[in-house]
Every structure is written in structure tokens, then in C-alpha cells.
Amino acid sequence: MSMSASMSAPASPLQVGAAGLPPQSRAGGRMALAAVLLGFFTIMVDAMIVNVALPSIGRGFGSGMTGLQWVVDGYTLTFAAFLLSAGAISDRVGARQAFAGGLALFVAASAACGPAPDLGVLVAARLVQGVGAAMVVPSSLALLRETFPDPAARAKAIGLWGVSGSVGSAAGPVAGGLLTTVDWRMIFFVNLPVGAVALALLKRAQPSPRRAVPFDWTGQVAAVAALGGLTYAAIEAGADGFGAARVLIALAVAVVAAVVYLVAQARGRYPMTPLPLLRSRTMSLSVAIGFALNIGFYGMIFLLGLYFQQVHGLSALATGVAFLPMTVLTSFMGPVAARLTTRFGARIPVIAGQCLMVLGLLAMVTVSAGAPVWLSVVLMVPVGAGGAMAVTALTALLLENVPAERAGVAGGVLNAARQLGGALAVAAFGALVADRAGFVSGLHTSLLIAAAAVAASVVATALLTPARRRPAPARTP
């Protein structure tokens, strides 16, 4: 799975079973699989497609850097916040129903993004898109679990799920460039027919079982308020400074909401993030590592999408093509990381991936504005490939070292932390490159910060408990 697919997909086991329901027909199973693959593909395309279109969106609305940051972070913010409870919602309403509802919400929000008359409407619709995407990802895995009870068939289905995400991530920048050449609004309209086909296919699948899973309303509302306040403060501080009244108010809201969230998790009957899990060294360090990895990866994607067009004058299509070598190679790194993890344990590929990222980011700092575009294209490759390797191995390491009954929650927390890292990278780095005259200087400073964050995560990785290795089977004489 690609770095972006790994970043977005919860590292959780498949929890929903089909107990009590008749077996899925072969045709129904094929339709459910096709719907899942199309839906996940659409989500992953959208995760990459918008970055290429940002300059065109800015020109269309006469928006500055702050507005463009919100176009990206509006989506990422709600995606991160609702990943914390999306698994519980999927269990509560049923996997097929949750997948259909999340995809329908995502498609409806896309339909609102396309004709948005102003930036405020676009950002509001992007917020809703993030909620829908957060519902689709975990429910898609749960739907595959109940559709394919046979382990071998299920493994093949999950493999196809990973491939669909990788293909979507690789296609996103090129599709964004191609569609933006026509009109940037097309990057949202393209979700409508694909989503409609997926929903039509899903009608052939049988309804999913529901479970009486409690929902932590206090924790979910507090999480949205805390992440929203922090992201708002980071973005607006770039324009107005940290002393601005609205920035200070947003920070205060974030702090109060974070306290409410922690109290709810400590004292609530059904916390969505049990605090004993967060007190685990493996969990806390994994969250920090995932946070840093997304700073490096999504921070770079955001910056270079602007750099290629604003500094080098590339078209949106040429910018999308420039991302292609990285996204294609990154798509192959998931299986490579899995094999390395099996042979050497998880920490070695995590550290190797982090080091690749750091080297790529530092090398890009040396690239001047007059350097050829191909040099930046080449240097993006180790950042993307290293990130994909580290994310895949980190996921394996985490799941090896948390109790099985907590694996779903651990995956949700880890992925929420990753999304938050990406959101804050866009917020902070956008402020550093807001001045066009100093764009390259701000770019280099941002890349140095990203490299430092990933380098610090190497130390955190060294402190992680090694994943338990399964003993090799004894040879028979």
C-alpha cells in the first residue's frame, strides 16, 4: 500500500462478523467487493488530487495562502477527528450501512464542492467530505471481513483493497492535473459518477449485522473541538500572528476541549480512547512517530504542489506528472516493507524508512530556485518510498505489541495522529511560504523542520519494544 493509503487507512483488524445472517451469494460478494474497491479508490484519489489544483483554486477565488490551507486542512481535520469513533459507528449501524452512508455523504459533499460560489462554501463542504471519508475507510475493511468468511478469499480481497488505494494515490496527482487543465471544479465532480456506481453495486450486497456498541459523544465532540481549535490557531497565526485575539481564543478552546476529552476518557463508561492504552510506551511512541512521518510526507506534497507551479511555472498537468515517479514507486513499498518486517522485525524497516525520508528532505533543502525540475522530482522519491516503508512496518510493530481487543482503537488513534501531523504541517508550512518573494526560503525552512521532526522520530523508534518474532518451524529430518 502506498504511503498516502497507509496514512489514511486505520491499522485495525477486521472486527465485524456476519453471525446470524445467511451466507453472502457469490454475485452479492462480487458486487460488495467491487463497491468497496471503487469507494476506497475514490477516497484515496481525493487525498492527493486537491494539492495539484490549489493554485487554480486560489486564482479562482482570489484567495491567499490561508484560504488554500483550509481547503486541505478542512478535509484532514474532520478525517482525523472522526477516525477515532468511525469503527464503533460501523459496528453499531452495520458495515454495509456505514460504508454506504459514508460514501453517500462523501459524494454529496463533492457535489457541493464543485459549484461552490466562494471559498467558505468550499471549505465547509470539504469538512463534510472528511467525515464521509472517515466512515468509509474502516467500514470498507469490516465489510470485506463479513463478505469473505474464508481466510484465503478474504486475504485476496484485502490485497485488492490495498492495490485500489495504491492505484488511487498514484493516479491522484495526474488526474488532478488533467482535470484542472479543464476546470479545477472537475476534481470534485469526478467523484460523483464513481461514487454512484459504487453505491449501485452495494445494493446487491446483503445488510450487515448491527452490534450494541456504545458511543462516546462527549469524547467525539471534544476531539473535534480540540483538533479544530488547534488547526485554526496554527493557520490563522500565520496571517495574524500568535498574539491576535482570535488565535488566542482558538488556542484556549483547544486546551479546554483537550482537557474535557481526557476527563471523558478517564471517567466515561465507554471511552473511545481508553487512557491505559495511551499510557503504553509502545502506543505513545508510535503516535509520535506517525505524527512526524505525516509532517514530512504531507508537508512535502503541499509545498511542492505550489513550488512547481508558482516558482517553476509548470501547468497543473505537468505538476501532476512530476509527482508520478514518487507515487508509482511508493505504491510498491508496502509489500517490500512487509517482507522486510517478516525477516528482520519491524524496527529496522521503520528506521530505514525514516532515514530515507530525512535524506530526501535534506537534499531538497539544497535545491535552488534555478535548479531543474527533474532534480526535485528525483529527490521526492526517497521521501515517499521511505515514508511508505516506515508506515507499513510501524503498523505491524504496533499491532504486535497491543492487546488484540485494543488493536482497533490503537489503529484509530495512530491514524488520527498521522492526519493531525499532516494538518499542522500544512498550517505551519503554508505560513512560511505565504510571501511569494520569499517562497523558496520558506520552502527550505519548512523542509528543514520536517527533516528534524522525522529525525527525532528515529530516536523514538529506537525506544520502541521490538516486535515479537514468531519462532521458525522446526525442520523435520
Sequence and secondary structure as in RCSB ss.txt:
>XXXX:A:sequence
MSMSASMSAPASPLQVGAAGLPPQSRAGGRMALAAVLLGFFTIMVDAMIVNVALPSIGRGFGSGMTGLQWVVDGY
TLTFAAFLLSAGAISDRVGARQAFAGGLALFVAASAACGPAPDLGVLVAARLVQGVGAAMVVPSSLALLRETFPD
PAARAKAIGLWGVSGSVGSAAGPVAGGLLTTVDWRMIFFVNLPVGAVALALLKRAQPSPRRAVPFDWTGQVAAVA
ALGGLTYAAIEAGADGFGAARVLIALAVAVVAAVVYLVAQARGRYPMTPLPLLRSRTMSLSVAIGFALNIGFYGM
IFLLGLYFQQVHGLSALATGVAFLPMTVLTSFMGPVAARLTTRFGARIPVIAGQCLMVLGLLAMVTVSAGAPVWL
SVVLMVPVGAGGAMAVTALTALLLENVPAERAGVAGGVLNAARQLGGALAVAAFGALVADRAGFVSGLHTSLLIA
AAAVAASVVATALLTPARRRPAPARTP
>XXXX:A:secstr
  HHHHHHS         TTS    HHHHHHHHHHHHHHHHHHHHHHHHHHHHHHHHHHHHT  HHHHHHHHHHH
HHHHHHHHHHHHHHHHHH HHHHHHHHHHHHHHHHHHHTT SSHHHHHHHHHHHHHHHHHHHHHHHHHHHHH  S
HHHHHHHHHHHHHHHHHHHHHHHHHHHHHHHH TTHHHHTHHHHHHHHHHHHTTS           HHHHHHHHH
HHHHHHHHHHHHHHH TTSHHHHHHHHHHHHHHHHHHHHHHH SS SS HHHHTSHHHHHHHHHHHHHHHHHHHH
HHHHHHHHHHTS   HHHHHHHHHHHHHHHHTHHHHHHHHHHHH SHHHHHHHHHHHHHHHHHHHT  TTS HHH
HHHHHHHHHHHHHHHHHHHHHHHHHSS GGGHHHHHHHHHHHHHHHHHHHHHHHHHHT SGGGHHHHHHHHHHHH
HHHHHHHHHHHHHS             
